[in-house]
Amino acid sequence: MTMTLAPLAPPVAPPAVPAPRPRLRRISYEPEPGVDVDEPPPLTPPGPPVVEPTSPQELADAHAVATRILRLALEVLDRRRPTQQLAGHVAANVLRYWKVAVHQRQMRSPARFTRIRLCMPCDGVAEVGTACYLDGQVRALAARFERGARGWRCTALRLI
């Protein structure tokens, strides 16, 4: 007795499912307190905040302090001074960063920097940038100084 197999039926495709339609929801507008609803909103964005000009004396003081602290930091980087001499002039995170930089450097020549570029974006804050010559390479040094009750203090320092 021979068995014959019936031919296989073609596969059945699953029923087509329509793609979900996006749902649109109404959003109600709630004006901020104190805003007149009848008044149209301004078409132009507000301009930058007005910054009071810094006095020349304040710029000179910030420049002198920044120069002194950065010169001290480079002397620490050259291992001519101990790291702890920076402790009173910089924040704790800056001191940790500078200690690591000192240990990573293989000194071939003394570090020096060129003219310091200083700007004061707001009252009591000075941002400094300069080019440093380290071991035959030119690298950027950026720092932020903030004036507190005890004078100017370096709160951020990066050697790039």
Protein Blocks (a to p, Z undefined) as FASTA:
>chain_A
ZZdddddddddddddddddddddddddddddehiafklccdfbdcdddddddddfklmmm
mmmmmmmmmmmmmmmmnopacfklmmmmpcfklmmmmmmmmmmpccfbdcdddddddddf
bghiacddddddeehiacdddddddddfkoccdfbdcdZZ
